[in-house]
């Protein structure tokens, strides 16, 4: 990937629905160049899909939280694989420091959220967790 690819990905992260002609103008390259680069990035698996991001108030009853996870020993791969299979886990991040993994959780009700926490805490290799429910979002 070169500088143009990085700029293109940045523009697509901001708005994946930006027309190719507008991307070409912003990057100062031809429309065909942009389309070819997007096709190449998709083919290589760097772009794996496109999505919609909603403002938190668009889903007022959805519960969102961050769960930090401490992994026992060398079980990080197994724990990550198990967390990937949990439908209410929206994103996973590995980190350093006290916690090994940060998981973004979402659920429609407190009861569903509680069941999610119960399932996650039973995953073999998880030594400890700490969960914080997100109350407000100020910047997306």
Secondary structure as the mmCIF struct_conf table of DSSP 4:
data_model
#
loop_
_struct_conf.conf_type_id
_struct_conf.id
_struct_conf.beg_label_comp_id
_struct_conf.beg_label_asym_id
_struct_conf.beg_label_seq_id
_struct_conf.end_label_comp_id
_struct_conf.end_label_asym_id
_struct_conf.end_label_seq_id
HELX_RH_AL_P HELX_RH_AL_P1 UNK A 3 UNK A 14
TURN_TY1_P TURN_TY1_P1 UNK A 16 UNK A 17
HELX_RH_AL_P HELX_RH_AL_P2 UNK A 20 UNK A 27
TURN_TY1_P TURN_TY1_P2 UNK A 28 UNK A 28
BEND BEND1 UNK A 29 UNK A 29
HELX_RH_AL_P HELX_RH_AL_P3 UNK A 31 UNK A 43
TURN_TY1_P TURN_TY1_P3 UNK A 44 UNK A 45
BEND BEND2 UNK A 46 UNK A 46
HELX_RH_3T_P HELX_RH_3T_P1 UNK A 56 UNK A 59
TURN_TY1_P TURN_TY1_P4 UNK A 60 UNK A 61
STRN STRN1 UNK A 63 UNK A 71
HELX_LH_PP_P HELX_LH_PP_P1 UNK A 72 UNK A 72
TURN_TY1_P TURN_TY1_P5 UNK A 73 UNK A 74
HELX_RH_AL_P HELX_RH_AL_P4 UNK A 76 UNK A 84
TURN_TY1_P TURN_TY1_P6 UNK A 85 UNK A 85
TURN_TY1_P TURN_TY1_P7 UNK A 87 UNK A 88
STRN STRN2 UNK A 89 UNK A 94
BEND BEND3 UNK A 97 UNK A 98
BEND BEND4 UNK A 100 UNK A 100
STRN STRN3 UNK A 101 UNK A 107
BEND BEND5 UNK A 108 UNK A 109
HELX_RH_AL_P HELX_RH_AL_P5 UNK A 110 UNK A 121
TURN_TY1_P TURN_TY1_P8 UNK A 122 UNK A 122
BEND BEND6 UNK A 123 UNK A 123
TURN_TY1_P TURN_TY1_P9 UNK A 124 UNK A 125
STRN STRN4 UNK A 126 UNK A 133
#
